[in-house]
Amino acid sequence: MPESDILGISSPFETDSKITKIEYHSYTPYTTSFNNNDEIRISIQQTDVYPYLNESFIYLEGQVSDAGKLKLTNNGFSYFFEQIRLEINGIEVDSTRVLGITSSLKGYLSGTPDNYNCYENAGWIFKNSSNLANSNGEFSACIPLKYWLGLFEDFKKILVNSRLELILTRSHSDLNALNVITSGSTNSGKVVLNKIVWKERKNSLEKDFSVFDHCNITNVKVFLNSIAYPYDNLNLDFAKNNFTLLYDMYTSFQESYYEKSIRNPILSPSTFLTHAPIIVIDTSKQNDSATASSVDVQLEIEASESLLGVTAYCLLIHDRIVEYVPFTREVRKLV
């Protein structure tokens, strides 16, 4: 505690009670069809309510076919959807594609052991491998939208005089959200979504799509207009358990992105290796030449074995600045 607080015996008592009421309101889609490839739109048309996006979430109910043979993967609910977009007054202000992969990568980076139970309520089960559905395959989930879109995480103010629309696109298949309980027991599966509510305050069942592989990568570099990140080679060797530098880069994300002085990653080194050996490259410190104009981005990957039949996913986290004028309802994307 600062010394001024200890000595400030004459400081008046202050209370902040400007907000007199907070409620959760439910908003349902126009359509009742939540099949594969369907576009699902949820709107908030009332301009006399003041949404607080940071605490809003999606509520799901549904059922998995062949419940005795199939179970949902870690973060499986996110794999139900291919894309999510948010529009304010008809202007798209944020969007995410390949939602299952993207939210998994971001969750592994942002999550901490302290809030793992909150993640588990949203369908994260990598620590205990539990089944998210009951014996009949029925499930429900509350997924904070800040797990899916950066605007919900960063914008911590109410919106005034605004019309909101959340657009979800169902995945073309549910197989990436499912995993067989016993190998070879089935080669097909389906999820039926019964309810999607916005509350405001590739394809193989044998392969767990929520688990990432290191593919014996030895080095990765990102080039921004010929400037290399990181400067030195990584010299990774997973066969010799040489990945500690990679784990240190992973743990540094919270320190850099959230400007925190404490690193508190959700993954231990062993779980990082087996579930999500993510390569985090911090390019936030750049000179003027890299930020003054368009940037040419190149990614170079080296591996000790041939990279056949695999897919590399790259998540770019960047600034998005939106200007919002409540009284004129004008929304403009600046960056």
Buried (B, 14 or more C-beta within 10 A) or exposed (E): EEEEEEEEEEEEEEEEEEEEEEEEEEBBBEEEEBEBEEBBEBBBEEEEBBBBBBBBBBBBBBBBBBBEBBBBBBBBBBBBBBBBBBBBBEEBBBBBEBBBBBBBBBBBBBBBEEEBEBBBBBBBBBBEEEBBBEEEBBBBBBBBBBBBBBBBBEBEEBBBBBBBBBBBBBBEBBBBBBBBBEEEEBEEBBBBBEEBBBBBEEEEBEBBBBBBEBBBBBBBBBBBBEBBBBEEEBEBEBEEEEBEEBBEBBBBBBBEBEEEEEEEBBBEBEBBBBBBBBBBBBBEEBEEEBEEEEBEEEEEBBBEEEEEEEEEEEBEBEEBEBEBEEEEBEBEEEE
